[in-house]
């Protein structure tokens, strides 16, 4: 077994069964881990060649690569990040437990594990100092820490190395640090994967695409804005992974319009403030405000979005006591019924009511279990009547109103999703005060166990995501569910929102409000942004940043591999612009509606996207279940190919 780079044109004999995995980041590593777990029972010690194709380091990949600013964090606590299965994951293959990020850090600190050396570790003293700094970060980590991305990179690299070491004898891993350009080959035959910089394609019995987040060509609006910027000498930064954006041209002290208030904005905020030499003081205790001290090199960020508020803070406490028994109203039986019906399920009619009822059940179960003094009726009686009431019905609203006296304890999904709807401010200054009050309140609530019903909703969101994966694009038309999930469950760490408040007080960040739009003023030669929260007001600037990831659609992707698959009819696209896959095992669906037997696709650009390539321990890990199903299907096909190879006579035998 080997895992060394294989850039030379050595050709693996066609008789050797092989698989090409395009994308060696966390998702590719997770799939490889499931190959290692399932191979002993499904592959029987036969030879296998695995080709990993990715220009970025295996394990971490592009998004989690080590050579990013050390100022950039994960948005999850260390104890909430694992790459390993546990008995909460529903899967056919074996559970192979392993340490979550915090437990791995303790092993490193105790000398029981070693992180992989970073890029250039043998080159000079600077690299050695970087490695020493990484080890110091790891040693200081606790379960409640929000690790830097370079710490996560080290964990993912270690997971990859452990996974390769766990592969059975006879399985060889070949690294190809380049891009895959095209996949072609007969539906029932070996596939050929064309690589950049390699004359001969790789031949494989099957191909697995784990491409992660994709770059994309700009949509028509972005093309128009970019053209306007060129004509007037302005600066326009289109959607991108923020760590890869060139921010150096954004001028100090000048207004910059920012459209997007999610995690891409948080990265932008960090890189343009601390990243330009500013620093914080204070904030060490209750009532002690964090204060930002500008370096003078920062621009002034005017940020807005459709909602007009940042993603909700991560919940800052753990679960104690009884856990909501999920799933309850949207589980395997309900999904089976939706999929087996004669009529195609409609999201708004058939699926969304079940989603809302599931989230409500998780919320109220936690409220009754942890805070019974804030309820008026018997819990068993409430849950019986809740189960019988139709979602959104007057009966359900009356039941909740009678059982939960404080409106603050009731779940209002619409208000959670759009907190500024209908809210108007007299001026931009009043909007700044109002948004700071909103963010302060959100922070307080998300860190107060007295509101642990919110944690129940979070667990409900994870449960729902695990079920919607099986429905594919039926479960998320237009990406609405994914956006809501990210906003409510995948927001920034609390410390980041405290920094945002400090930046707002310092005047470095200004809020634009809800339903933010951007206009190109040809006469004035500037970008103009306005929002619904302050009617009639607007802000002008010579720079515009789109703080969000690119649209994943294969119609505009910059991945030549995915674009070729789409153009050739080997992949279809959902209404949300996602690659359509079989939700059972991730096989690519072709234009004739049939899943391709030799091409798989897993990740955020597919209709079976899950909440992430890694997840909290003991929360079911939908991505782990997908990886396992895909690996088992792949190994079954590869075992048949290997059996044919064993039975085939050699050339000398054939000539006798």
Residue pairs with C-beta under 8 A, 6 or more apart in sequence:
1 164
1 165
1 167
1 168
1 169
1 170
1 171
1 172
1 173
2 172
2 173
2 174
3 58
3 161
3 164
3 173
3 174
3 175
4 174
4 175
5 175
5 176
5 177
6 51
6 174
6 175
6 176
7 176
7 177
7 178
7 197
7 198
9 198
9 199
9 200
11 200
11 203
12 18
12 49
12 174
12 202
12 203
14 190
14 203
15 645
15 648
16 47
16 48
16 49
16 645
17 46
17 47
17 48
17 49
17 205
17 638
17 641
17 642
17 645
18 48
18 49
18 50
18 51
18 202
18 203
18 204
18 205
19 35
19 48
19 49
19 50
19 51
19 204
19 205
19 206
19 207
19 208
19 634
19 638
20 51
20 53
20 180
20 191
20 193
20 202
20 204
20 206
20 207
20 208
21 28
21 31
21 32
21 50
21 51
21 52
21 53
21 207
21 208
21 210
22 28
22 53
22 54
22 180
22 193
22 207
22 208
22 209
22 210
22 211
22 561
23 53
23 54
23 61
23 209
23 210
23 211
23 212
23 603
24 52
24 53
24 54
24 56
24 57
24 58
24 59
24 61
24 160
24 175
24 210
25 54
25 56
25 59
25 60
25 61
25 62
25 63
25 64
25 156
25 210
25 212
25 613
26 59
26 60
26 61
26 64
26 83
26 156
26 212
26 613
26 614
27 210
27 212
27 602
27 603
27 613
27 623
27 627
28 52
28 54
28 58
28 61
28 208
28 210
29 58
29 59
29 83
29 156
29 159
29 160
29 163
30 83
30 613
30 614
30 623
30 624
30 627
31 208
31 210
31 602
31 627
31 630
31 631
32 50
32 52
32 160
32 163
32 164
32 167
32 173
33 83
33 84
33 96
33 159
33 163
33 166
33 627
34 93
34 624
34 627
34 628
34 630
34 631
34 632
35 50
35 167
35 171
35 631
35 634
35 635
36 96
36 163
36 166
36 167
36 168
36 171
37 85
37 93
37 94
37 96
37 166
37 628
37 631
38 93
38 94
38 628
38 631
38 632
38 635
39 48
39 167
39 168
39 171
39 635
40 168
41 93
41 94
42 632
42 635
42 636
42 639
43 168
43 635
43 638
43 639
43 642
44 639
45 168
45 169
45 170
46 170
46 639
46 642
46 646
47 170
47 171
47 172
47 642
48 170
48 171
48 172
48 638
48 642
49 171
49 172
49 174
50 167
50 171
50 172
50 173
50 174
51 174
51 176
51 193
51 202
51 204
52 58
52 173
52 174
52 175
52 176
53 176
53 178
53 179
53 180
53 193
53 195
53 202
54 61
54 62
54 176
54 177
55 177
55 178
55 179
56 62
56 65
57 65
57 66
57 119
57 153
57 157
58 157
58 160
58 175
59 116
59 153
59 156
59 157
59 158
59 159
59 160
59 161
60 66
60 152
60 153
60 156
60 157
61 156
61 212
62 212
62 213
62 241
63 212
63 213
63 241
64 149
64 152
64 153
64 156
65 153
66 118
66 119
66 150
66 153
66 154
66 157
67 118
67 119
68 149
68 150
68 243
69 243
69 270
69 271
69 275
70 133
70 148
70 150
71 148
71 270
71 271
71 274
71 275
72 148
72 149
72 243
72 267
72 270
72 271
73 146
73 147
73 148
73 149
73 493
73 496
74 81
74 146
74 147
74 148
74 149
74 151
74 152
75 146
75 263
75 266
75 314
75 490
75 491
75 492
75 493
75 496
76 146
76 314
76 616
77 102
77 143
77 144
77 145
77 146
77 314
77 493
78 100
78 101
78 102
78 105
78 141
78 142
78 143
78 144
78 145
78 146
78 147
79 100
79 101
79 102
79 143
79 144
79 617
80 100
80 616
80 617
81 100
81 101
81 102
81 147
81 152
81 155
81 614
81 615
81 616
82 98
82 99
82 100
82 101
82 614
82 615
82 616
82 617
82 621
83 98
83 155
83 156
83 159
83 613
83 614
84 96
84 97
84 98
84 99
84 100
84 159
85 91
85 95
85 96
85 97
85 621
85 624
85 628
86 95
86 97
86 617
86 618
86 621
87 95
88 617
88 618
88 619
88 620
88 621
89 95
89 620
89 621
89 624
89 625
89 628
90 620
90 625
91 624
91 625
91 628
91 629
92 628
92 629
92 632
93 628
93 631
93 632
96 166
98 159
98 162
99 107
100 617
101 141
101 147
101 151
101 152
101 155
102 141
102 142
102 143
102 145
104 113
104 155
104 158
105 138
105 139
105 141
105 147
105 151
105 155
107 113
108 114
108 115
108 135
108 138
108 139
109 138
109 139
113 158
114 158
115 134
115 135
115 138
115 154
115 155
115 157
115 158
116 154
116 157
116 158
116 161
117 131
118 127
118 130
118 131
118 134
118 150
118 154
119 127
120 127
121 127
121 128
121 131
134 150
134 151
134 154
137 147
137 148
137 150
137 151
138 151
138 154
141 147
141 151
146 493
146 495
164 173
167 173
176 195
176 198
176 202
178 195
178 196
178 197
178 198
179 195
179 196
179 560
179 561
180 193
180 194
180 195
180 196
180 561
181 194
181 195
181 196
181 560
181 561
181 564
182 193
182 194
182 560
182 561
182 564
183 191
183 192
183 193
183 194
183 207
183 561
183 564
183 565
183 570
183 599
184 191
184 192
184 194
184 568
185 191
185 192
185 598
187 596
187 597
187 598
188 597
188 598
190 203
190 204
190 205
191 203
191 204
191 205
191 206
191 207
191 598
191 599
192 201
192 202
192 203
192 204
193 201
193 202
193 203
193 204
193 207
194 201
195 201
195 202
205 598
205 637
205 638
205 641
206 597
206 598
206 599
206 600
206 634
206 637
206 638
207 598
207 599
207 600
208 600
208 601
208 602
208 630
208 634
209 561
209 562
209 588
209 599
209 600
209 601
209 602
209 603
210 601
210 602
210 603
211 559
211 561
211 562
211 601
211 603
211 605
212 603
212 604
212 613
213 241
213 549
213 550
213 552
213 604
213 605
214 550
214 552
214 557
214 558
214 559
214 562
214 605
215 240
215 241
215 550
215 557
215 558
215 559
216 239
216 550
216 551
216 552
216 553
216 556
216 557
216 558
217 556
217 557
217 558
218 226
218 238
218 239
218 556
219 551
219 556
222 238
222 239
222 546
224 520
225 236
225 518
225 520
225 527
225 544
226 236
226 238
228 234
228 236
228 520
228 522
229 235
229 236
229 544
232 522
232 525
232 526
233 525
233 542
234 525
234 526
234 527
234 542
234 543
234 544
235 249
235 250
235 542
235 543
235 544
236 527
236 543
236 544
237 245
237 246
237 247
237 250
237 543
237 544
237 545
237 546
238 546
238 550
239 264
239 546
239 548
239 549
239 550
239 551
240 546
240 549
240 550
241 264
241 549
242 264
242 267
242 268
242 271
242 547
243 267
243 271
245 268
245 545
247 268
247 271
247 272
247 275
249 543
250 256
250 272
250 299
250 543
250 545
251 299
251 543
252 276
252 296
252 297
252 298
252 299
253 296
253 298
253 299
253 300
254 299
254 300
254 541
254 542
254 543
255 299
255 300
255 302
255 539
255 540
255 541
255 542
255 543
256 299
256 300
256 301
256 302
256 541
256 543
256 544
256 545
257 302
257 512
257 518
257 527
257 529
257 539
257 541
257 543
257 544
257 545
258 265
258 268
258 301
258 302
258 303
258 304
258 544
258 545
258 547
259 303
259 304
259 305
259 516
259 518
259 529
259 544
259 545
259 546
259 547
259 548
260 303
260 305
260 546
260 547
260 548
261 303
261 304
261 305
261 307
261 308
261 309
261 310
261 311
261 547
262 305
262 310
262 311
262 486
262 487
262 491
262 547
262 548
263 311
263 486
263 490
263 491
263 492
264 547
264 548
264 549
265 303
265 310
265 547
266 310
266 492
266 496
266 500
268 301
268 545
268 547
269 301
269 496
269 499
269 500
269 503
269 509
270 496
270 499
272 298
272 299
272 301
273 292
273 294
273 298
273 499
273 503
273 508
274 280
276 295
276 297
276 298
277 295
277 297
278 292
278 293
278 294
278 295
278 297
278 298
278 508
279 292
279 293
279 295
280 290
280 291
280 292
280 293
280 499
280 502
281 290
281 291
281 293
282 288
282 289
282 290
282 291
283 289
283 290
283 291
283 498
283 502
289 502
289 505
290 498
290 499
290 501
290 502
291 502
291 505
291 506
292 499
292 502
292 503
292 505
292 506
292 508
293 506
294 506
294 508
298 508
299 543
300 507
300 508
300 509
300 510
301 503
301 508
301 509
301 510
302 510
302 511
302 512
302 529
302 539
302 541
303 509
303 510
303 511
303 512
303 547
304 511
304 512
304 513
304 514
304 516
304 529
304 531
305 514
305 516
306 514
306 515
306 516
307 417
307 418
307 419
307 420
307 487
307 514
308 420
308 435
308 511
308 512
308 513
308 514
308 515
308 516
308 531
308 532
308 533
309 419
309 420
309 435
309 438
309 439
309 514
310 439
310 491
310 492
310 497
310 500
311 486
311 487
311 488
311 490
311 491
311 492
312 416
312 442
312 446
312 487
312 488
312 489
312 491
313 442
313 443
313 446
313 447
313 491
313 492
313 493
313 494
313 497
314 446
314 491
314 492
314 493
314 494
315 446
315 447
315 454
315 455
315 458
316 446
316 447
316 494
317 447
317 448
317 449
317 452
317 455
319 452
319 455
319 459
320 370
320 449
320 452
321 369
321 370
322 365
322 366
322 369
322 370
323 459
324 361
324 362
324 365
324 366
324 369
324 456
324 459
324 460
325 365
326 358
326 361
326 362
326 459
326 460
326 463
327 334
327 358
327 463
327 464
327 466
327 467
328 358
328 361
328 362
329 354
329 357
329 358
329 361
329 387
330 354
330 355
330 357
330 358
330 463
330 464
330 467
331 467
332 467
334 354
334 467
335 467
335 470
335 471
338 345
338 350
338 351
338 471
338 474
339 345
339 470
339 471
344 474
345 351
345 471
345 474
347 474
347 475
347 476
347 477
351 468
351 471
351 474
351 475
353 390
353 391
353 392
354 391
355 464
355 468
355 481
356 391
356 392
356 413
357 391
358 460
358 463
358 464
359 411
359 413
359 457
359 460
359 461
359 464
360 386
360 400
360 411
361 383
361 386
361 460
362 456
362 457
362 459
362 460
362 463
363 411
363 453
363 454
363 456
363 457
363 460
364 382
364 383
364 386
364 400
364 403
364 404
364 411
364 453
364 456
365 383
365 456
366 452
366 453
366 455
366 456
367 374
367 375
367 404
367 409
367 453
367 456
368 375
368 379
368 382
368 383
369 379
370 449
370 452
370 453
371 409
371 450
371 452
371 453
372 379
374 404
374 405
374 406
374 409
375 382
375 403
375 404
376 402
376 403
376 404
376 405
377 402
377 403
382 399
382 403
385 399
386 396
386 399
389 395
389 396
389 399
390 396
400 410
401 410
404 410
409 453
411 453
411 457
414 421
415 421
416 488
417 484
417 487
417 488
418 514
419 438
420 513
420 514
420 532
420 533
421 514
423 434
423 514
423 533
424 532
424 533
424 534
424 535
425 431
425 434
425 513
425 533
425 534
426 534
427 534
427 537
428 510
428 534
428 537
428 539
430 534
431 511
431 513
431 533
431 534
432 504
432 510
432 511
435 504
435 511
435 513
436 501
436 504
436 505
439 497
439 500
439 501
440 501
442 497
443 494
443 497
443 498
445 451
445 454
446 454
446 494
447 494
457 488
458 488
458 489
459 619
461 485
461 488
461 489
462 489
462 611
462 615
462 616
462 619
462 620
463 620
465 485
465 610
465 611
465 622
466 610
466 620
466 622
466 625
467 475
468 475
468 476
468 481
469 475
469 583
469 608
469 609
469 610
469 622
469 625
469 626
470 583
470 584
471 583
472 574
472 580
472 581
472 582
472 583
472 607
472 608
473 574
473 575
473 576
473 578
473 580
473 607
475 481
476 482
476 576
476 607
477 574
477 575
477 576
478 575
478 576
479 576
479 577
479 578
482 609
485 611
489 611
490 611
490 612
500 509
503 509
504 510
504 511
510 539
512 529
512 530
512 531
512 533
512 539
513 531
513 532
513 533
513 534
514 531
514 532
514 533
515 531
515 532
515 533
516 529
516 530
516 531
517 529
517 530
517 531
518 527
518 528
518 529
518 544
519 527
519 528
519 529
519 530
520 527
520 528
521 527
521 528
521 540
524 540
526 540
526 541
526 542
527 540
527 541
527 542
527 543
527 544
528 538
528 539
528 540
529 538
529 539
529 540
529 541
530 537
530 538
530 539
550 556
551 577
552 577
552 578
552 604
552 605
553 573
553 577
553 578
554 562
554 563
554 565
554 566
554 571
554 573
554 577
554 579
554 605
555 566
555 573
555 577
557 563
557 566
557 605
562 571
562 579
562 605
565 571
565 588
565 599
566 573
566 579
569 590
569 591
570 588
570 590
570 596
570 599
571 579
571 580
571 588
571 589
571 590
571 601
572 579
572 580
572 589
572 590
572 591
573 579
573 580
574 580
574 607
576 607
578 605
578 606
578 607
578 609
579 588
579 601
579 605
579 606
579 607
580 588
580 589
580 606
580 607
581 587
581 588
581 589
581 595
581 600
581 601
581 602
581 606
581 607
581 608
582 589
582 595
582 608
583 607
583 608
584 629
585 600
585 626
585 629
585 630
585 632
585 633
586 600
586 601
586 602
586 606
586 608
586 626
586 629
586 630
587 595
587 596
587 597
587 599
587 600
587 601
587 630
587 633
588 595
588 596
588 599
588 600
588 601
589 595
589 596
590 596
597 637
598 637
600 630
600 633
600 634
602 608
602 623
602 626
602 627
602 630
603 609
603 613
608 626
610 622
610 623
610 626
611 622
611 623
612 623
613 623
614 623
615 621
615 622
615 623
615 624
